[in-house]
Amino acid sequence: MPAAGEDGALSLTFDLHLEVRLFQVGDQVYLEGTLGELPESEDNAEILLARCLRQQLGRVRDQREVVSIDQQAGALVLHRRVAARDIDD
């Protein structure tokens, strides 16, 4: 098991490039992974975000994942919340 970072989050890497962070807030565990960088052009970034939002909103009832923007990193981030009690030791 990897050691937690200074912020208490665990980082796992899959397929040599997909980094997933796990961190707990209260009784919820959050999984977070960066989907990719936003385009440098503001117009292209808006087009990409609009497309992602349309896809996400169309399936919002069936999904527990949320796509958000990390403005500091300039990236799209995928989050999923899981009840800590549902995770096996």
JOHUJO-V934300 format. One record per residue. OMEGA is omega in degrees with one decimal (none if undefined). Layout:
BEGIN
omega=OMEGA
omega=OMEGA
END
This chain:
BEGIN
omega=179.4
omega=178.6
omega=177.7
omega=177.3
omega=-179.0
omega=-179.8
omega=179.0
omega=-178.4
omega=172.2
omega=176.5
omega=177.1
omega=178.8
omega=179.1
omega=177.1
omega=174.9
omega=-178.9
omega=-179.1
omega=179.3
omega=178.8
omega=176.7
omega=175.3
omega=176.0
omega=-175.9
omega=173.4
omega=-176.2
omega=-178.7
omega=179.5
omega=174.8
omega=-179.7
omega=173.4
omega=-174.6
omega=176.9
omega=179.3
omega=-179.9
omega=-179.6
omega=-180.0
omega=174.7
omega=175.4
omega=-179.5
omega=179.0
omega=-179.5
omega=178.4
omega=179.7
omega=177.7
omega=178.8
omega=177.6
omega=179.0
omega=-179.4
omega=178.6
omega=179.1
omega=179.4
omega=179.8
omega=178.0
omega=-179.7
omega=-178.0
omega=-178.1
omega=178.7
omega=-177.7
omega=-171.1
omega=-179.8
omega=-175.6
omega=-174.6
omega=172.5
omega=179.3
omega=177.9
omega=174.7
omega=178.2
omega=-179.6
omega=169.6
omega=-174.8
omega=179.1
omega=-179.4
omega=-177.0
omega=-173.9
omega=169.5
omega=-176.4
omega=176.8
omega=179.4
omega=170.3
omega=179.9
omega=-179.9
omega=176.0
omega=-177.4
omega=-178.5
omega=-179.6
omega=-178.6
omega=177.6
omega=176.5
omega=none
END
